[in-house]
Amino acid sequence: NPAVSTVTLLPQTIDGTVTAVSSQGGFDTYTVSLAAYDLFPQFAVQTYQTTLLTNPGTVIVYADSNTKQLNTQSIAAGSTFRFNGVIFNDGGTLRMDCLQIDDGVPQ
């Protein structure tokens, strides 16, 4: 297998409901339960996938002072938002480095 030397990640947009809010290392972190139409759960288990997602319906979102917050409501558990950023599979956990937060859409 050839070694990868460069990877380009494209920002993704997800919709979901915040289930938990906390802080970690200078980031606000939001545990987000994905909307039913988000694609990650649908593609969570593919043939020859080496690292399976432990909870494909959940993404941990990391926001800092560089994150554009265009939302009109406060971020709290039970609220719905739209998050845009790059998503990583971190050993089976989906994590997002968030670029922008917008008000959510009905689920």
Phi and psi in radians as a Rosetta constraint file:
Dihedral C 1 N 2 CA 2 C 2 CIRCULARHARMONIC -1.265 0.35
Dihedral N 2 CA 2 C 2 N 3 CIRCULARHARMONIC 2.607 0.35
Dihedral C 2 N 3 CA 3 C 3 CIRCULARHARMONIC -1.409 0.35
Dihedral N 3 CA 3 C 3 N 4 CIRCULARHARMONIC 2.474 0.35
Dihedral C 3 N 4 CA 4 C 4 CIRCULARHARMONIC -1.581 0.35
Dihedral N 4 CA 4 C 4 N 5 CIRCULARHARMONIC 2.233 0.35
Dihedral C 4 N 5 CA 5 C 5 CIRCULARHARMONIC -1.910 0.35
Dihedral N 5 CA 5 C 5 N 6 CIRCULARHARMONIC -0.371 0.35
Dihedral C 5 N 6 CA 6 C 6 CIRCULARHARMONIC -2.472 0.35
Dihedral N 6 CA 6 C 6 N 7 CIRCULARHARMONIC 2.359 0.35
Dihedral C 6 N 7 CA 7 C 7 CIRCULARHARMONIC -2.293 0.35
Dihedral N 7 CA 7 C 7 N 8 CIRCULARHARMONIC 2.344 0.35
Dihedral C 7 N 8 CA 8 C 8 CIRCULARHARMONIC -1.936 0.35
Dihedral N 8 CA 8 C 8 N 9 CIRCULARHARMONIC 2.139 0.35
Dihedral C 8 N 9 CA 9 C 9 CIRCULARHARMONIC -1.795 0.35
Dihedral N 9 CA 9 C 9 N 10 CIRCULARHARMONIC 2.361 0.35
Dihedral C 9 N 10 CA 10 C 10 CIRCULARHARMONIC -1.797 0.35
Dihedral N 10 CA 10 C 10 N 11 CIRCULARHARMONIC 2.377 0.35
Dihedral C 10 N 11 CA 11 C 11 CIRCULARHARMONIC -1.046 0.35
Dihedral N 11 CA 11 C 11 N 12 CIRCULARHARMONIC 2.494 0.35
Dihedral C 11 N 12 CA 12 C 12 CIRCULARHARMONIC -2.063 0.35
Dihedral N 12 CA 12 C 12 N 13 CIRCULARHARMONIC 2.693 0.35
Dihedral C 12 N 13 CA 13 C 13 CIRCULARHARMONIC -1.981 0.35
Dihedral N 13 CA 13 C 13 N 14 CIRCULARHARMONIC 2.276 0.35
Dihedral C 13 N 14 CA 14 C 14 CIRCULARHARMONIC -2.177 0.35
Dihedral N 14 CA 14 C 14 N 15 CIRCULARHARMONIC 2.636 0.35
Dihedral C 14 N 15 CA 15 C 15 CIRCULARHARMONIC -2.010 0.35
Dihedral N 15 CA 15 C 15 N 16 CIRCULARHARMONIC 2.453 0.35
Dihedral C 15 N 16 CA 16 C 16 CIRCULARHARMONIC -3.062 0.35
Dihedral N 16 CA 16 C 16 N 17 CIRCULARHARMONIC 3.052 0.35
Dihedral C 16 N 17 CA 17 C 17 CIRCULARHARMONIC -1.819 0.35
Dihedral N 17 CA 17 C 17 N 18 CIRCULARHARMONIC 2.272 0.35
Dihedral C 17 N 18 CA 18 C 18 CIRCULARHARMONIC -1.262 0.35
Dihedral N 18 CA 18 C 18 N 19 CIRCULARHARMONIC 2.224 0.35
Dihedral C 18 N 19 CA 19 C 19 CIRCULARHARMONIC -1.881 0.35
Dihedral N 19 CA 19 C 19 N 20 CIRCULARHARMONIC -0.324 0.35
Dihedral C 19 N 20 CA 20 C 20 CIRCULARHARMONIC -2.738 0.35
Dihedral N 20 CA 20 C 20 N 21 CIRCULARHARMONIC 2.584 0.35
Dihedral C 20 N 21 CA 21 C 21 CIRCULARHARMONIC -2.259 0.35
Dihedral N 21 CA 21 C 21 N 22 CIRCULARHARMONIC 2.333 0.35
Dihedral C 21 N 22 CA 22 C 22 CIRCULARHARMONIC -2.710 0.35
Dihedral N 22 CA 22 C 22 N 23 CIRCULARHARMONIC -3.049 0.35
Dihedral C 22 N 23 CA 23 C 23 CIRCULARHARMONIC -2.222 0.35
Dihedral N 23 CA 23 C 23 N 24 CIRCULARHARMONIC 2.587 0.35
Dihedral C 23 N 24 CA 24 C 24 CIRCULARHARMONIC -2.735 0.35
Dihedral N 24 CA 24 C 24 N 25 CIRCULARHARMONIC 1.993 0.35
Dihedral C 24 N 25 CA 25 C 25 CIRCULARHARMONIC 0.950 0.35
Dihedral N 25 CA 25 C 25 N 26 CIRCULARHARMONIC 0.792 0.35
Dihedral C 25 N 26 CA 26 C 26 CIRCULARHARMONIC 1.490 0.35
Dihedral N 26 CA 26 C 26 N 27 CIRCULARHARMONIC 0.050 0.35
Dihedral C 26 N 27 CA 27 C 27 CIRCULARHARMONIC -1.990 0.35
Dihedral N 27 CA 27 C 27 N 28 CIRCULARHARMONIC 2.533 0.35
Dihedral C 27 N 28 CA 28 C 28 CIRCULARHARMONIC -1.495 0.35
Dihedral N 28 CA 28 C 28 N 29 CIRCULARHARMONIC 2.295 0.35
Dihedral C 28 N 29 CA 29 C 29 CIRCULARHARMONIC -2.024 0.35
Dihedral N 29 CA 29 C 29 N 30 CIRCULARHARMONIC 2.417 0.35
Dihedral C 29 N 30 CA 30 C 30 CIRCULARHARMONIC -2.213 0.35
Dihedral N 30 CA 30 C 30 N 31 CIRCULARHARMONIC 2.179 0.35
Dihedral C 30 N 31 CA 31 C 31 CIRCULARHARMONIC -1.520 0.35
Dihedral N 31 CA 31 C 31 N 32 CIRCULARHARMONIC 2.151 0.35
Dihedral C 31 N 32 CA 32 C 32 CIRCULARHARMONIC -2.090 0.35
Dihedral N 32 CA 32 C 32 N 33 CIRCULARHARMONIC 2.183 0.35
Dihedral C 32 N 33 CA 33 C 33 CIRCULARHARMONIC -1.541 0.35
Dihedral N 33 CA 33 C 33 N 34 CIRCULARHARMONIC 2.065 0.35
Dihedral C 33 N 34 CA 34 C 34 CIRCULARHARMONIC -1.201 0.35
Dihedral N 34 CA 34 C 34 N 35 CIRCULARHARMONIC 2.617 0.35
Dihedral C 34 N 35 CA 35 C 35 CIRCULARHARMONIC -1.147 0.35
Dihedral N 35 CA 35 C 35 N 36 CIRCULARHARMONIC 2.694 0.35
Dihedral C 35 N 36 CA 36 C 36 CIRCULARHARMONIC -1.038 0.35
Dihedral N 36 CA 36 C 36 N 37 CIRCULARHARMONIC -0.493 0.35
Dihedral C 36 N 37 CA 37 C 37 CIRCULARHARMONIC -1.553 0.35
Dihedral N 37 CA 37 C 37 N 38 CIRCULARHARMONIC -0.094 0.35
Dihedral C 37 N 38 CA 38 C 38 CIRCULARHARMONIC -1.141 0.35
Dihedral N 38 CA 38 C 38 N 39 CIRCULARHARMONIC 2.546 0.35
Dihedral C 38 N 39 CA 39 C 39 CIRCULARHARMONIC -1.456 0.35
Dihedral N 39 CA 39 C 39 N 40 CIRCULARHARMONIC -0.335 0.35
Dihedral C 39 N 40 CA 40 C 40 CIRCULARHARMONIC -0.985 0.35
Dihedral N 40 CA 40 C 40 N 41 CIRCULARHARMONIC -0.815 0.35
Dihedral C 40 N 41 CA 41 C 41 CIRCULARHARMONIC -1.081 0.35
Dihedral N 41 CA 41 C 41 N 42 CIRCULARHARMONIC -0.577 0.35
Dihedral C 41 N 42 CA 42 C 42 CIRCULARHARMONIC -1.208 0.35
Dihedral N 42 CA 42 C 42 N 43 CIRCULARHARMONIC -0.542 0.35
Dihedral C 42 N 43 CA 43 C 43 CIRCULARHARMONIC -1.899 0.35
Dihedral N 43 CA 43 C 43 N 44 CIRCULARHARMONIC 0.345 0.35
Dihedral C 43 N 44 CA 44 C 44 CIRCULARHARMONIC -1.195 0.35
Dihedral N 44 CA 44 C 44 N 45 CIRCULARHARMONIC -0.513 0.35
Dihedral C 44 N 45 CA 45 C 45 CIRCULARHARMONIC -2.247 0.35
Dihedral N 45 CA 45 C 45 N 46 CIRCULARHARMONIC 1.752 0.35
Dihedral C 45 N 46 CA 46 C 46 CIRCULARHARMONIC -1.984 0.35
Dihedral N 46 CA 46 C 46 N 47 CIRCULARHARMONIC 2.672 0.35
Dihedral C 46 N 47 CA 47 C 47 CIRCULARHARMONIC -0.964 0.35
Dihedral N 47 CA 47 C 47 N 48 CIRCULARHARMONIC 2.326 0.35
Dihedral C 47 N 48 CA 48 C 48 CIRCULARHARMONIC 1.238 0.35
Dihedral N 48 CA 48 C 48 N 49 CIRCULARHARMONIC 0.167 0.35
Dihedral C 48 N 49 CA 49 C 49 CIRCULARHARMONIC -1.217 0.35
Dihedral N 49 CA 49 C 49 N 50 CIRCULARHARMONIC 2.198 0.35
Dihedral C 49 N 50 CA 50 C 50 CIRCULARHARMONIC -1.477 0.35
Dihedral N 50 CA 50 C 50 N 51 CIRCULARHARMONIC -0.580 0.35
Dihedral C 50 N 51 CA 51 C 51 CIRCULARHARMONIC -2.058 0.35
Dihedral N 51 CA 51 C 51 N 52 CIRCULARHARMONIC 1.844 0.35
Dihedral C 51 N 52 CA 52 C 52 CIRCULARHARMONIC -1.355 0.35
Dihedral N 52 CA 52 C 52 N 53 CIRCULARHARMONIC 2.571 0.35
Dihedral C 52 N 53 CA 53 C 53 CIRCULARHARMONIC -1.356 0.35
Dihedral N 53 CA 53 C 53 N 54 CIRCULARHARMONIC 2.276 0.35
Dihedral C 53 N 54 CA 54 C 54 CIRCULARHARMONIC -1.328 0.35
Dihedral N 54 CA 54 C 54 N 55 CIRCULARHARMONIC -0.546 0.35
Dihedral C 54 N 55 CA 55 C 55 CIRCULARHARMONIC -2.522 0.35
Dihedral N 55 CA 55 C 55 N 56 CIRCULARHARMONIC 1.432 0.35
Dihedral C 55 N 56 CA 56 C 56 CIRCULARHARMONIC -1.160 0.35
Dihedral N 56 CA 56 C 56 N 57 CIRCULARHARMONIC -0.198 0.35
Dihedral C 56 N 57 CA 57 C 57 CIRCULARHARMONIC -1.603 0.35
Dihedral N 57 CA 57 C 57 N 58 CIRCULARHARMONIC 0.107 0.35
Dihedral C 57 N 58 CA 58 C 58 CIRCULARHARMONIC -2.281 0.35
Dihedral N 58 CA 58 C 58 N 59 CIRCULARHARMONIC 2.408 0.35
Dihedral C 58 N 59 CA 59 C 59 CIRCULARHARMONIC -2.226 0.35
Dihedral N 59 CA 59 C 59 N 60 CIRCULARHARMONIC 2.381 0.35
Dihedral C 59 N 60 CA 60 C 60 CIRCULARHARMONIC -1.623 0.35
Dihedral N 60 CA 60 C 60 N 61 CIRCULARHARMONIC 2.060 0.35
Dihedral C 60 N 61 CA 61 C 61 CIRCULARHARMONIC -1.784 0.35
Dihedral N 61 CA 61 C 61 N 62 CIRCULARHARMONIC 2.276 0.35
Dihedral C 61 N 62 CA 62 C 62 CIRCULARHARMONIC -1.935 0.35
Dihedral N 62 CA 62 C 62 N 63 CIRCULARHARMONIC 2.121 0.35
Dihedral C 62 N 63 CA 63 C 63 CIRCULARHARMONIC -2.148 0.35
Dihedral N 63 CA 63 C 63 N 64 CIRCULARHARMONIC 2.473 0.35
Dihedral C 63 N 64 CA 64 C 64 CIRCULARHARMONIC -2.334 0.35
Dihedral N 64 CA 64 C 64 N 65 CIRCULARHARMONIC -2.865 0.35
Dihedral C 64 N 65 CA 65 C 65 CIRCULARHARMONIC -1.178 0.35
Dihedral N 65 CA 65 C 65 N 66 CIRCULARHARMONIC -0.272 0.35
Dihedral C 65 N 66 CA 66 C 66 CIRCULARHARMONIC -1.500 0.35
Dihedral N 66 CA 66 C 66 N 67 CIRCULARHARMONIC -0.183 0.35
Dihedral C 66 N 67 CA 67 C 67 CIRCULARHARMONIC -1.327 0.35
Dihedral N 67 CA 67 C 67 N 68 CIRCULARHARMONIC 2.198 0.35
Dihedral C 67 N 68 CA 68 C 68 CIRCULARHARMONIC -1.288 0.35
Dihedral N 68 CA 68 C 68 N 69 CIRCULARHARMONIC 2.134 0.35
Dihedral C 68 N 69 CA 69 C 69 CIRCULARHARMONIC -1.896 0.35
Dihedral N 69 CA 69 C 69 N 70 CIRCULARHARMONIC 1.682 0.35
Dihedral C 69 N 70 CA 70 C 70 CIRCULARHARMONIC -1.720 0.35
Dihedral N 70 CA 70 C 70 N 71 CIRCULARHARMONIC 0.167 0.35
Dihedral C 70 N 71 CA 71 C 71 CIRCULARHARMONIC -1.324 0.35
Dihedral N 71 CA 71 C 71 N 72 CIRCULARHARMONIC 2.584 0.35
Dihedral C 71 N 72 CA 72 C 72 CIRCULARHARMONIC -1.712 0.35
Dihedral N 72 CA 72 C 72 N 73 CIRCULARHARMONIC -0.290 0.35
Dihedral C 72 N 73 CA 73 C 73 CIRCULARHARMONIC -1.903 0.35
Dihedral N 73 CA 73 C 73 N 74 CIRCULARHARMONIC 2.722 0.35
Dihedral C 73 N 74 CA 74 C 74 CIRCULARHARMONIC -1.198 0.35
Dihedral N 74 CA 74 C 74 N 75 CIRCULARHARMONIC 2.553 0.35
Dihedral C 74 N 75 CA 75 C 75 CIRCULARHARMONIC -1.453 0.35
Dihedral N 75 CA 75 C 75 N 76 CIRCULARHARMONIC 2.038 0.35
Dihedral C 75 N 76 CA 76 C 76 CIRCULARHARMONIC -2.566 0.35
Dihedral N 76 CA 76 C 76 N 77 CIRCULARHARMONIC 2.782 0.35
Dihedral C 76 N 77 CA 77 C 77 CIRCULARHARMONIC -0.984 0.35
Dihedral N 77 CA 77 C 77 N 78 CIRCULARHARMONIC 2.352 0.35
Dihedral C 77 N 78 CA 78 C 78 CIRCULARHARMONIC 1.675 0.35
Dihedral N 78 CA 78 C 78 N 79 CIRCULARHARMONIC -0.195 0.35
Dihedral C 78 N 79 CA 79 C 79 CIRCULARHARMONIC -1.541 0.35
Dihedral N 79 CA 79 C 79 N 80 CIRCULARHARMONIC 2.644 0.35
Dihedral C 79 N 80 CA 80 C 80 CIRCULARHARMONIC -1.858 0.35
Dihedral N 80 CA 80 C 80 N 81 CIRCULARHARMONIC 2.328 0.35
Dihedral C 80 N 81 CA 81 C 81 CIRCULARHARMONIC -2.457 0.35
Dihedral N 81 CA 81 C 81 N 82 CIRCULARHARMONIC 2.918 0.35
Dihedral C 81 N 82 CA 82 C 82 CIRCULARHARMONIC -2.020 0.35
Dihedral N 82 CA 82 C 82 N 83 CIRCULARHARMONIC 2.199 0.35
Dihedral C 82 N 83 CA 83 C 83 CIRCULARHARMONIC -2.023 0.35
Dihedral N 83 CA 83 C 83 N 84 CIRCULARHARMONIC 2.423 0.35
Dihedral C 83 N 84 CA 84 C 84 CIRCULARHARMONIC -2.212 0.35
Dihedral N 84 CA 84 C 84 N 85 CIRCULARHARMONIC 2.291 0.35
Dihedral C 84 N 85 CA 85 C 85 CIRCULARHARMONIC 3.025 0.35
Dihedral N 85 CA 85 C 85 N 86 CIRCULARHARMONIC -3.011 0.35
Dihedral C 85 N 86 CA 86 C 86 CIRCULARHARMONIC -1.647 0.35
Dihedral N 86 CA 86 C 86 N 87 CIRCULARHARMONIC 2.409 0.35
Dihedral C 86 N 87 CA 87 C 87 CIRCULARHARMONIC -1.980 0.35
Dihedral N 87 CA 87 C 87 N 88 CIRCULARHARMONIC 2.371 0.35
Dihedral C 87 N 88 CA 88 C 88 CIRCULARHARMONIC -2.091 0.35
Dihedral N 88 CA 88 C 88 N 89 CIRCULARHARMONIC 2.582 0.35
Dihedral C 88 N 89 CA 89 C 89 CIRCULARHARMONIC -1.661 0.35
Dihedral N 89 CA 89 C 89 N 90 CIRCULARHARMONIC 1.793 0.35
Dihedral C 89 N 90 CA 90 C 90 CIRCULARHARMONIC -1.726 0.35
Dihedral N 90 CA 90 C 90 N 91 CIRCULARHARMONIC 1.483 0.35
Dihedral C 90 N 91 CA 91 C 91 CIRCULARHARMONIC 1.046 0.35
Dihedral N 91 CA 91 C 91 N 92 CIRCULARHARMONIC 0.567 0.35
Dihedral C 91 N 92 CA 92 C 92 CIRCULARHARMONIC 1.815 0.35
Dihedral N 92 CA 92 C 92 N 93 CIRCULARHARMONIC -0.090 0.35
Dihedral C 92 N 93 CA 93 C 93 CIRCULARHARMONIC -1.950 0.35
Dihedral N 93 CA 93 C 93 N 94 CIRCULARHARMONIC 2.221 0.35
Dihedral C 93 N 94 CA 94 C 94 CIRCULARHARMONIC -1.360 0.35
Dihedral N 94 CA 94 C 94 N 95 CIRCULARHARMONIC 2.248 0.35
Dihedral C 94 N 95 CA 95 C 95 CIRCULARHARMONIC -2.293 0.35
Dihedral N 95 CA 95 C 95 N 96 CIRCULARHARMONIC 2.490 0.35
Dihedral C 95 N 96 CA 96 C 96 CIRCULARHARMONIC -2.108 0.35
Dihedral N 96 CA 96 C 96 N 97 CIRCULARHARMONIC 2.297 0.35
Dihedral C 96 N 97 CA 97 C 97 CIRCULARHARMONIC -1.566 0.35
Dihedral N 97 CA 97 C 97 N 98 CIRCULARHARMONIC 1.815 0.35
Dihedral C 97 N 98 CA 98 C 98 CIRCULARHARMONIC -1.417 0.35
Dihedral N 98 CA 98 C 98 N 99 CIRCULARHARMONIC 2.306 0.35
Dihedral C 98 N 99 CA 99 C 99 CIRCULARHARMONIC -1.713 0.35
Dihedral N 99 CA 99 C 99 N 100 CIRCULARHARMONIC -0.600 0.35
Dihedral C 99 N 100 CA 100 C 100 CIRCULARHARMONIC -2.684 0.35
Dihedral N 100 CA 100 C 100 N 101 CIRCULARHARMONIC 2.489 0.35
Dihedral C 100 N 101 CA 101 C 101 CIRCULARHARMONIC -2.109 0.35
Dihedral N 101 CA 101 C 101 N 102 CIRCULARHARMONIC 2.262 0.35
Dihedral C 101 N 102 CA 102 C 102 CIRCULARHARMONIC -2.165 0.35
Dihedral N 102 CA 102 C 102 N 103 CIRCULARHARMONIC 2.861 0.35
Dihedral C 102 N 103 CA 103 C 103 CIRCULARHARMONIC -1.029 0.35
Dihedral N 103 CA 103 C 103 N 104 CIRCULARHARMONIC 2.588 0.35
Dihedral C 103 N 104 CA 104 C 104 CIRCULARHARMONIC -1.441 0.35
Dihedral N 104 CA 104 C 104 N 105 CIRCULARHARMONIC 3.069 0.35
Dihedral C 104 N 105 CA 105 C 105 CIRCULARHARMONIC -2.015 0.35
Dihedral N 105 CA 105 C 105 N 106 CIRCULARHARMONIC 2.690 0.35
Dihedral C 105 N 106 CA 106 C 106 CIRCULARHARMONIC -0.961 0.35
Dihedral N 106 CA 106 C 106 N 107 CIRCULARHARMONIC 2.425 0.35
